[in-house]
Amino acid sequence: MNPDPTTLSPSHAALLARAVEQSPLGIIVVDRAGQVQYSNPGFTALSGFSPAEVIGITPHPWNPDEATTAIYSKLLNSQHTSDSWKGDVQSTHKDGNVYWERQVVSTLRDAQGQPTHLVVVKEDVSDRKLRRADYAQTRHLHEKALASSSNGIMITRSDADDHSIVYVNPAFERITGYSAEEVIGLEGRFLVRDDLAQPDLEHIRSALRERREGSATLRNYRKDGSLFWNELHIAPVHDLAGGTTTHFVSVINDISERVRYQHALEYQANHDSLTGLANRNLLNDRIEQAIAWAKRNGHVLGVMLLDLDHFKLINDASGHSAGDALLKEVAQRLTACVRETDTVARLGGDEFVIILTDLPQPDDVDQIAEKILSTLSRPAEVAGRDVFVTASIGVSLYPRDGDHGEILLRYADMAMYRVKEHGRNSVRQFVPEMGSTAISRLDMEGAMRRGLERGEFVLHYQPKIDLATQAVVGAEALIRWQHPQIGLIHPIEFIRLAEETGLILPLGEWVLAEACRQQVLWRQQSVTPLRISINMSARQFRQDELTDRIAAVFASTGADPSQFIVELTESMVMHDVDSTLASLRALKKLGLSLSLDDFGTGYSSLSYLRRFPIDELKIDRSFINDIHTNPDDAAIAGAIIAMARSLGLSVVAEGVENKEQAELLSTLGCSQVQGYYYARPLTVAAFTARLREQQTHQA
């Protein structure tokens, strides 16, 4: 195997020999008999075999397979001068471990061109093979995950003018009804069809333009034309260099059932279960919207409060089912008397409210009221016999009588009672003389400021009852105004004005401080400590340095924050969720507990409840009123209680007014209740006496 001396100079030959010896690659030379004639140190490092162990031997223990031997034999017998071979071979190390090597085999020929030897260059490619195997396995897993996902997966191109579909998984086919063959090559937006007036579509468009992730909830359409709600998330896919976006992956989650359930909850939360009319919750929203519209457009707005005359006699004589049938008939007749733009609501019992928008003249409301009285005077067939019913109607007008829904309802109620006092079956509009005890807004603001300075405000405490033990376990602190001339004023008369003028901030701080002082006093008097719930207004919750102010109150009074619960309404916490979350966490850090009041009347509670550090839910009274007679309300209350308990929250039902409601709530797993069935809000003296009596019995 000595090289032709005419081919290489001695120095070049020495250089070549040094290069072979020092190469990190394994190199062996095999003769025609298959025997190794030379091996370099790189081969020893690779295989573990020294030159003494391999020179002159055949077969080769590091390549025992016949395939390698056959390749060598073929090359040694080939007449093609350019023959060589390159491939990956499994080899066996001296220690018995198997590894992968890449072999490049070249043929050496003599002067006559006949093969004499093979030069085999070997490189360890085990790690590379392993990585490729891992990659192949990972890719297989990814493909399997895509195919097995319960969510639809769609992959589209990312060109500005080409978002055509290149892949969909089986779940996409199941959800949409389209096969892969039908959609490959279509634009990814085809599921929207012509329903382009969807605000969330812009979230997706901007994400596509900006090559970023994006999410939206969209109305999409299946192959058969049926609608489904798609909770869509898209994400860009970059090339291997990580710079250019080549595709978008879209994850399609069919949330139609969830949306239907949420819509059903929203409907039940805002409509009377018996008549289908708006309930108090929706009425409050509609009346404020109507006032805002009337204010912008300079229109007159009418509010009617209608109460059926002697309805209790009909109920007692014919039974509750007959009474319910009559209420449904009345609801239908009232709806037929007004326009679609008006609102008919049932407050509960036999009370209805009608909001009349865009009245041309204030007196037009009387004509509508007379039409309603005439319509109601026609006999209604109930339980197989004709029943005659009349109604008393009170009316208030915006802007003449007030500019807030609560005030207009209150004044309509005053007018309705004047009708009751003067023979029923008639209509009256509110006049100021009916509210002679009411204070004007301007006078009220000044009186409130003075009342706060003079200590005219007091707290009453409504007991919270443990349903299991029937014991008082807490109380809600409720503000009252002990006016020196008028007497005790309910907060409905002044809280809205306090919110508008900013007086709610000092009032709210006074409520907390007064409740703290009372809690400390009870402790000093050895009265069993109870947790006190404090209502916090939206304006108070959003004020700067809220936690510092509250901490200062506890520091100055010496009260224990762990004995207090801050009640926040659902609408308050759903405004600016991130800011709300920070404020809630700050309140929790002070040691306070947090309660979500009026739960079930909002629209996003279920979505965000897990995010908020809430300790307690208070079920809104609108779900409690008919819970013992209406299966839908009972089902909603039961679902709320079960959900709260699964999240580790305590549940308080407010507005409990009879034994049947309390017993059903206990069966549903509700832990605490409050309401007139147990006690109205009590003065400090009365509440303290009740606590002492309870202590005596427990002792």
C-alpha positions in Angstrom: 0.0 0.0 0.0 3.0 2.2 -0.2 2.3 5.2 -2.4 4.0 5.7 -5.7 7.1 7.8 -4.9 6.5 9.7 -8.1 3.2 10.9 -6.8 4.1 12.5 -3.5 7.2 14.2 -2.3 8.6 12.9 1.0 7.4 16.0 2.8 3.9 15.7 1.4 3.8 12.0 2.2 4.8 12.8 5.8 2.2 15.6 6.0 -0.5 13.2 4.7 0.5 10.6 7.2 0.3 13.1 10.0 -3.1 14.3 8.9 -4.5 10.8 8.9 -3.0 10.0 12.3 -4.3 13.2 13.9 -7.7 13.2 12.3 -10.6 13.1 14.8 -12.4 10.8 12.4 -11.9 7.1 12.5 -9.9 5.8 9.5 -9.2 2.2 8.5 -7.7 0.6 5.4 -9.0 -2.8 4.3 -7.4 -5.1 1.7 -9.1 -7.3 -0.9 -9.3 -10.1 1.6 -11.3 -7.8 3.9 -8.5 -7.7 6.5 -7.6 -4.4 8.2 -4.2 -3.1 7.2 -4.3 0.2 9.0 -6.3 2.0 11.7 -5.7 5.5 13.1 -6.1 6.7 16.7 -9.4 8.3 15.7 -10.8 4.8 15.0 -9.5 3.5 18.4 -11.3 6.5 20.1 -14.5 5.7 18.2 -14.6 1.9 18.5 -12.4 1.1 21.5 -10.3 -1.3 19.4 -6.5 -0.7 19.3 -4.5 -1.3 16.0 -3.1 -4.5 17.5 -6.6 -5.8 17.9 -7.8 -5.1 14.4 -4.8 -5.3 12.0 -5.1 -8.5 9.9 -8.5 -9.6 11.2 -11.7 -10.4 9.4 -14.7 -10.4 9.9 -14.8 -7.1 11.7 -16.3 -7.3 15.2 -17.4 -3.7 15.1 -19.4 -4.2 11.9 -20.7 -7.8 12.2 -23.6 -7.4 9.9 -23.4 -8.9 6.4 -24.7 -5.8 4.7 -21.5 -3.9 5.4 -19.4 -6.8 4.3 -21.4 -7.0 1.1 -20.8 -3.3 0.4 -17.1 -3.7 0.9 -17.0 -6.7 -1.4 -18.9 -4.9 -4.1 -16.6 -2.0 -4.1 -13.4 -4.2 -4.1 -14.8 -6.0 -7.2 -16.0 -3.0 -9.1 -14.4 -1.9 -12.3 -15.8 1.7 -12.0 -13.0 4.0 -11.0 -15.4 6.4 -9.4 -17.1 3.9 -7.1 -17.6 4.9 -3.4 -20.2 4.5 -0.8 -21.6 6.7 1.9 -24.1 5.7 4.6 -25.0 5.3 8.2 -24.2 2.0 9.9 -24.9 0.5 13.3 -21.5 -0.5 14.9 -20.6 -2.2 18.1 -18.1 -0.7 20.5 -15.5 -2.9 22.2 -17.5 -2.5 25.4 -20.5 -4.0 23.7 -22.5 -0.7 23.3 -24.1 -0.1 20.0 -23.6 3.3 18.3 -24.2 4.8 14.9 -21.4 5.8 12.6 -21.4 7.5 9.2 -19.0 5.7 6.8 -17.5 7.1 3.7 -15.9 4.3 1.8 -13.5 5.0 -1.1 -11.6 2.5 -3.4 -7.8 2.6 -3.9 -6.6 1.2 -7.2 -3.2 0.1 -8.6 -1.6 1.3 -11.8 -3.8 -0.9 -13.9 -6.9 0.5 -12.2 -7.7 -2.6 -10.3 -9.2 -2.2 -6.7 -6.6 -3.1 -4.1 -7.8 -1.5 -0.9 -10.7 0.4 0.7 -10.3 3.5 2.8 -13.1 3.7 5.3 -13.6 7.1 7.1 -16.0 6.9 10.1 -17.8 9.6 12.1 -19.9 9.0 15.3 -23.4 10.2 14.4 -25.2 8.6 17.4 -26.3 12.0 18.9 -27.5 13.2 15.6 -29.5 10.0 15.1 -30.9 10.3 18.5 -32.0 13.9 17.9 -33.6 12.9 14.6 -35.4 10.1 16.3 -36.6 12.4 19.1 -37.7 14.9 16.4 -39.5 12.3 14.5 -41.2 11.1 17.7 -42.1 14.6 18.7 -43.5 15.4 15.3 -45.5 12.2 15.4 -46.8 13.2 18.9 -47.7 16.7 17.6 -49.6 15.2 14.6 -51.4 12.8 16.9 -52.3 15.7 19.3 -53.7 17.7 16.4 -55.7 14.8 15.2 -56.9 13.9 18.6 -57.7 17.4 19.9 -61.4 18.0 20.8 -60.9 21.5 19.6 -60.9 22.3 15.9 -57.5 23.1 14.5 -57.1 25.1 11.3 -53.7 26.1 9.7 -53.7 28.9 7.1 -51.1 30.7 5.1 -50.0 34.1 6.4 -49.6 36.1 3.2 -51.4 39.5 3.3 -53.5 38.4 0.3 -53.6 34.7 1.0 -54.9 33.2 4.2 -55.9 30.0 2.5 -56.4 26.8 4.6 -53.7 24.1 4.3 -54.8 21.8 7.1 -57.8 21.0 9.3 -58.0 18.3 11.9 -60.9 15.8 12.5 -62.4 18.0 15.2 -62.8 20.8 12.7 -64.7 18.5 10.4 -66.9 17.4 13.3 -67.6 20.9 14.5 -68.2 22.6 11.1 -69.6 19.7 9.1 -67.1 20.4 6.3 -64.6 17.8 5.2 -60.9 18.6 4.8 -61.2 18.2 1.1 -64.0 20.8 1.0 -62.0 23.5 2.8 -58.4 23.1 1.8 -57.5 26.2 -0.3 -60.5 28.2 1.0 -59.9 31.5 2.9 -59.9 30.9 6.7 -62.6 33.5 7.2 -65.2 31.5 5.3 -67.0 30.3 8.5 -68.1 33.9 9.2 -70.0 34.0 5.9 -71.8 37.4 5.5 -72.1 38.0 9.3 -69.4 40.7 9.2 -70.9 43.1 11.7 -69.2 41.4 14.7 -67.0 43.7 16.8 -64.6 40.9 17.8 -63.7 40.3 14.1 -61.5 43.4 14.3 -59.4 41.7 17.1 -58.6 38.9 14.6 -58.0 41.2 11.7 -55.5 43.3 13.7 -53.7 40.1 15.0 -53.3 38.9 11.4 -52.0 42.3 10.3 -49.6 42.6 13.2 -48.5 38.9 13.1 -49.4 38.2 16.7 -51.7 36.1 18.8 -55.3 37.1 19.0 -58.6 35.9 20.5 -62.2 36.5 19.8 -65.7 35.0 20.3 -67.4 34.9 17.0 -70.6 33.7 15.4 -69.7 31.0 12.8 -71.8 28.9 10.6 -71.7 25.2 9.9 -72.1 23.5 6.5 -75.8 23.1 7.1 -76.2 26.8 7.9 -76.6 26.4 11.6 -74.9 28.9 13.9 -72.3 28.0 16.4 -70.3 30.2 18.8 -66.6 30.0 18.2 -64.1 30.9 20.9 -61.3 31.4 18.5 -57.6 31.8 19.3 -54.9 32.3 16.6 -51.2 32.3 16.8 -48.4 32.9 14.2 -46.0 30.2 13.1 -42.5 31.3 12.2 -39.9 29.8 9.9 -37.0 27.9 11.3 -34.9 31.0 11.5 -37.6 32.5 13.7 -38.1 35.7 11.7 -40.7 35.3 9.1 -44.3 34.3 9.8 -45.3 31.6 7.4 -48.6 30.3 8.8 -51.3 30.9 11.4 -52.7 28.2 13.7 -56.3 28.7 14.6 -57.9 26.9 17.6 -61.6 26.6 17.3 -63.6 25.9 20.5 -67.3 25.4 20.1 -68.8 27.2 23.1 -72.4 27.2 21.8 -73.7 25.3 24.9 -71.9 27.6 27.3 -73.3 30.7 25.4 -76.9 29.2 25.4 -76.6 28.6 29.1 -75.3 32.0 29.8 -78.0 33.6 27.7 -80.6 31.5 29.6 -79.1 32.7 32.9 -79.1 36.3 31.7 -82.7 36.0 30.6 -83.8 34.4 33.9 -81.9 37.1 35.8 -83.7 39.9 34.0 -87.2 38.5 33.4 -90.1 37.6 35.5 -90.4 33.8 35.5 -94.2 33.8 35.5 -95.1 36.4 32.9 -91.8 36.7 30.9 -91.9 40.5 31.5 -88.9 42.5 32.6 -88.2 42.1 36.3 -86.9 44.7 38.8 -83.3 44.2 37.7 -84.0 44.8 34.0 -86.5 47.6 34.9 -83.8 49.5 36.8 -81.5 49.3 33.8 -84.2 50.2 31.2 -85.5 53.2 33.2 -82.0 54.7 33.5 -81.4 54.1 29.8 -84.7 55.7 28.9 -83.9 58.7 31.1 -80.5 59.2 29.4 -82.2 59.0 26.0 -84.9 61.5 27.0 -82.2 63.8 28.4 -80.2 63.7 25.2 -83.2 64.3 22.9 -85.3 66.6 25.1 -88.2 64.1 25.3 -90.8 63.5 28.0 -90.7 60.1 29.8 -93.6 58.6 31.6 -93.4 56.0 34.5 -96.6 54.1 35.4 -96.9 52.0 38.5 -100.0 49.8 38.3 -101.4 47.7 41.1 -104.4 45.3 40.6 -107.3 46.0 42.9 -108.4 43.3 45.3 -106.1 40.7 43.7 -105.8 38.9 47.0 -109.5 38.2 47.0 -109.2 36.5 43.6 -106.2 34.5 44.8 -108.0 33.4 47.9 -111.2 32.5 46.1 -109.8 30.7 43.1 -106.3 29.5 44.2 -102.8 30.5 43.3 -102.8 28.8 39.9 -105.8 30.9 38.9 -104.1 34.0 40.3 -101.0 33.1 38.2 -103.2 32.7 35.1 -104.7 36.1 35.7 -101.3 37.7 36.1 -100.2 36.2 32.7 -103.4 37.6 31.1 -102.8 41.0 32.6 -99.2 41.0 31.3 -100.3 40.2 27.8 -103.0 42.9 27.8 -100.5 45.5 29.2 -98.0 44.6 26.5 -100.6 45.0 23.8 -101.5 48.5 25.0 -98.0 50.0 24.5 -95.4 50.3 21.8 -92.4 48.0 21.3 -90.1 50.8 22.4 -91.9 50.9 25.8 -91.1 48.6 28.7 -93.6 46.5 30.7 -92.2 45.0 33.9 -93.6 43.1 36.9 -92.2 44.1 40.3 -93.7 41.1 42.0 -97.1 40.2 43.3 -99.7 42.2 41.5 -97.6 45.3 40.8 -96.5 46.3 37.3 -94.5 49.2 35.9 -94.7 50.6 32.4 -92.0 53.0 31.0 -93.4 55.2 28.3 -90.7 56.7 26.1 -90.9 59.7 23.7 -94.2 61.1 24.9 -95.2 64.0 22.7 -97.1 65.7 25.5 -97.2 65.1 29.3 -101.0 64.6 29.1 -100.7 61.7 26.6 -99.8 59.5 29.5 -103.4 59.8 30.8 -104.8 58.6 27.5 -102.6 55.6 27.6 -103.6 54.9 31.2 -107.3 55.1 30.4 -106.7 52.7 27.5 -105.1 50.3 29.9 -108.0 50.6 32.4 -110.5 49.9 29.6 -108.5 46.9 28.4 -108.3 45.4 31.9 -112.0 45.9 32.5 -112.9 43.2 30.0 -113.6 39.9 31.7 -110.8 37.4 31.8 -111.5 33.7 31.7 -109.8 32.0 34.7 -110.4 28.5 35.9 -113.4 28.2 33.6 -115.2 31.4 34.7 -115.1 35.1 34.0 -113.1 37.2 36.4 -113.2 41.0 36.4 -110.2 43.0 37.5 -109.5 46.7 37.9 -106.3 48.6 38.6 -105.0 51.7 40.3 -102.4 53.5 38.3 -99.9 56.2 39.5 -97.8 58.2 37.1 -94.7 60.3 37.3 -92.9 62.2 34.5 -89.4 63.0 33.5 -88.1 65.7 33.7 -91.0 67.3 35.6 -90.9 65.1 38.7 -87.3 64.0 38.8 -84.3 62.7 36.8 -83.6 59.4 38.5 -85.4 56.1 38.2 -85.8 55.5 41.9 -87.4 58.9 42.4 -89.8 58.5 39.5 -90.8 55.0 40.7 -91.3 56.4 44.2 -93.4 59.3 43.1 -95.5 57.0 40.8 -96.0 54.8 43.8 -97.2 57.8 45.9 -99.7 58.7 43.1 -100.9 55.1 42.9 -101.7 55.0 46.6 -103.6 58.2 46.3 -105.8 56.3 43.7 -106.2 53.5 46.2 -107.3 56.0 48.9 -109.9 57.5 46.6 -111.8 54.5 45.3 -109.3 52.6 43.0 -109.8 51.8 39.3 -108.4 55.2 38.2 -105.2 57.0 37.3 -103.4 60.0 39.0 -100.3 61.9 38.2 -97.8 62.8 40.9 -98.0 66.3 42.3 -95.6 67.8 44.8 -98.2 67.9 47.5 -98.1 64.1 47.6 -94.4 64.2 48.7 -94.7 67.1 51.0 -92.3 65.4 53.4 -89.7 65.0 50.7 -86.8 67.3 50.8 -85.7 69.1 47.6 -82.4 67.9 46.1 -80.6 71.2 46.9 -82.0 71.3 50.5 -81.2 67.6 50.9 -77.5 68.0 49.9 -77.1 70.8 52.5 -79.0 68.9 55.1 -76.9 65.8 54.6 -73.7 67.8 55.0 -75.0 69.3 58.2 -76.4 66.0 59.4 -73.0 64.3 59.0 -71.5 67.1 61.1 -74.2 66.9 63.7 -74.3 63.1 64.1 -77.7 62.6 62.6 -76.8 59.4 60.8 -77.1 56.1 62.6 -76.5 52.4 61.8 -79.1 49.7 61.9 -78.0 46.0 61.9 -79.8 43.3 60.0 -79.0 39.9 61.4 -77.4 37.2 59.3 -78.7 33.8 60.3 -76.9 30.4 60.2 -79.5 28.1 58.6 -78.1 25.0 60.4 -78.2 26.5 63.9 -80.7 29.3 63.4 -78.3 31.5 65.4 -77.3 35.0 64.6 -73.7 34.8 63.2 -73.3 38.2 61.7 -75.0 41.4 60.6 -75.1 43.8 57.8 -74.6 47.5 58.8 -77.2 49.7 57.1 -77.1 53.5 57.2 -80.2 55.5 58.2 -80.7 59.2 58.5 -82.4 60.4 61.7 -83.6 63.7 60.4 -84.7 66.1 63.2 -87.9 67.2 61.5 -88.8 64.3 59.1 -87.7 61.4 61.2 -86.0 58.3 60.0 -85.1 58.4 56.3 -84.3 55.3 54.3 -81.1 55.4 52.2 -83.0 55.1 49.0 -83.9 58.7 49.5 -80.4 60.1 49.8 -77.7 57.6 48.6 -78.0 58.4 44.9 -77.6 62.1 45.7 -74.7 61.3 48.0 -73.0 59.4 45.1 -73.5 62.3 42.7 -72.2 65.0 45.1 -69.3 63.1 46.5 -70.8 63.0 49.9 -70.8 59.2 49.7 -67.1 59.2 50.5 -67.3 60.8 54.0 -70.6 58.9 54.5 -68.9 55.6 53.6 -65.9 56.3 55.9 -68.3 57.2 58.7 -70.2 53.9 58.3 -66.9 51.9 58.6 -65.7 53.9 61.5 -69.0 53.7 63.4 -69.3 49.9 62.8 -65.7 49.6 64.1 -66.5 51.6 67.2 -69.6 49.5 67.8 -67.6 46.2 67.3 -65.0 47.4 69.9 -67.8 48.4 72.3 -69.5 45.0 72.0 -66.1 43.4 72.7 -65.7 45.5 75.8 -69.2 44.6 76.9 -68.4 40.9 76.5 -71.0 40.5 73.7 -70.1 37.5 71.5 -68.1 38.9 68.6 -69.8 38.8 65.2 -68.7 39.6 61.7 -70.1 42.8 60.4 -70.7 43.4 56.7 -70.1 46.9 55.3 -71.5 48.0 51.9 -69.0 49.9 49.8 -70.1 52.2 47.0 -68.6 52.3 43.6 -67.2 55.8 44.1 -65.7 54.8 47.4 -64.1 51.7 45.9 -62.5 53.7 43.1 -61.1 56.5 45.3 -57.4 57.0 45.6 -55.6 55.6 48.7 -58.6 53.4 49.5 -56.6 50.8 51.5 -54.7 53.5 53.4 -57.9 55.2 54.4 -59.4 51.9 55.6 -56.3 50.9 57.4 -56.3 54.3 59.2 -59.9 53.7 60.4 -59.0 50.3 61.9 -55.8 51.8 63.5 -57.7 54.7 65.1 -60.6 52.5 66.4 -58.7 49.4 67.4 -61.2 47.1 65.6 -60.1 43.8 64.2 -60.3 43.8 60.3 -60.8 40.0 60.3 -64.2 40.6 61.9 -65.4 42.7 58.9 -66.8 41.8 55.4 -66.8 44.3 52.6 -69.7 43.9 50.3 -69.3 44.9 46.7 -71.9 44.7 43.9 -71.3 42.6 40.9 -71.4 45.6 38.5 -68.7 47.3 40.5 -66.2 44.5 40.3 -66.8 43.9 36.6 -65.7 47.5 35.7 -61.9 47.6 34.8 -61.2 44.0 36.0 -57.4 44.4 36.3 -57.7 47.5 38.5 -60.5 45.8 40.5 -58.3 42.7 41.1 -55.5 44.9 42.5 -57.9 46.7 44.9 -59.5 43.4 46.0 -56.1 41.9 46.8 -55.1 45.1 48.7 -58.3 44.8 50.8 -57.6 41.1 51.5 -54.1 42.0 52.6 -55.6 44.2 55.3 -57.4 41.1 56.7 -60.8 41.9 55.4 -63.2 39.4 53.9 -64.9 40.2 50.6 -68.5 39.5 49.6 -70.1 39.8 46.1 -73.5 41.3 46.6 -76.5 40.9 44.3 -74.9 37.9 42.7 -76.5 36.6 39.6 -77.7 39.9 38.2 -74.6 40.6 36.2 -73.4 39.2 32.9 -69.8 38.0 33.4 -69.7 36.7 36.9 -69.1 33.1 36.0 -66.3 34.0 33.8 -64.4 36.1 36.3 -65.4 34.7 39.7 -62.4 32.4 39.9 -60.0 35.4 39.4 -61.4 37.4 42.3 -60.3 36.7 45.9 -64.0 36.6 47.0 -65.0 34.8 50.3 -68.8 35.1 50.1 -71.6 35.3 47.6 -74.9 37.0 48.3 -77.7 35.7 46.1 -79.8 38.6 44.9 -83.3 38.8 46.3 -84.8 38.6 42.7 -83.9 34.9 42.7 -85.4 34.4 46.2 -88.8 36.0 45.9 -90.4 33.1 44.1 -87.9 30.4 44.9 -90.5 28.2 46.8 -93.0 28.4 43.9 -90.9 28.7 40.8 -88.7 25.7 39.8 -86.6 27.9 37.5 -85.6 30.3 40.4 -85.0 27.3 42.6 -82.7 25.8 39.9 -80.8 29.0 39.5 -80.3 29.4 43.3 -79.3 25.8 43.6 -76.7 26.1 40.7 -75.2 29.3 42.3 -75.0 27.6 45.7 -73.4 24.5 44.3 -70.9 26.5 42.3 -70.0 28.7 45.3 -69.5 25.7 47.5 -67.3 24.0 44.8 -65.1 27.2 45.0 -65.0 27.1 48.8 -67.2 30.2 49.2 -69.9 30.8 51.8 -73.4 31.7 50.5 -75.8 34.2 51.9 -79.4 34.5 50.5 -80.9 37.9 51.1 -84.6 38.9 51.0 -85.9 35.7 52.8 -89.4 36.5 53.8 -91.1 33.3 54.7 -90.5 29.8 56.1 -90.9 28.0 52.8 -88.0 30.0 51.3 -85.8 29.4 54.3 -86.4 25.6 54.3 -85.8 25.3 50.6 -82.5 27.3 50.8 -81.4 25.0 53.6 -82.2 21.9 51.5 -80.1 23.5 48.6 -77.1 23.9 50.9 -77.2 27.6 51.5 -75.3 28.4 54.7 -76.6 31.8 55.8 -79.7 34.0 55.1 -81.1 37.4 56.0 -84.5 38.9 55.5 -87.7 40.1 57.1 -88.7 36.5 58.0 -86.0 36.6 60.6 -85.6 40.3 61.4 -85.8 43.7 59.8 -82.7 46.0 60.3 -82.5 46.7 64.1 -81.3 49.6 66.1 -78.1 49.1 68.0 -80.0 48.7 71.2 -82.4 46.1 69.8 -79.7 44.2 68.0 -77.5 44.1 71.2 -80.5 42.9 73.2 -81.0 40.0 70.7 -77.3 39.1 70.9 -77.4 39.0 74.7 -80.5 36.9 74.6 -78.8 34.5 72.3 -75.8 34.3 74.6 -78.0 33.5 77.5 -79.7 30.6 75.7 -76.4 29.3 74.5 -74.9 29.4 78.0 
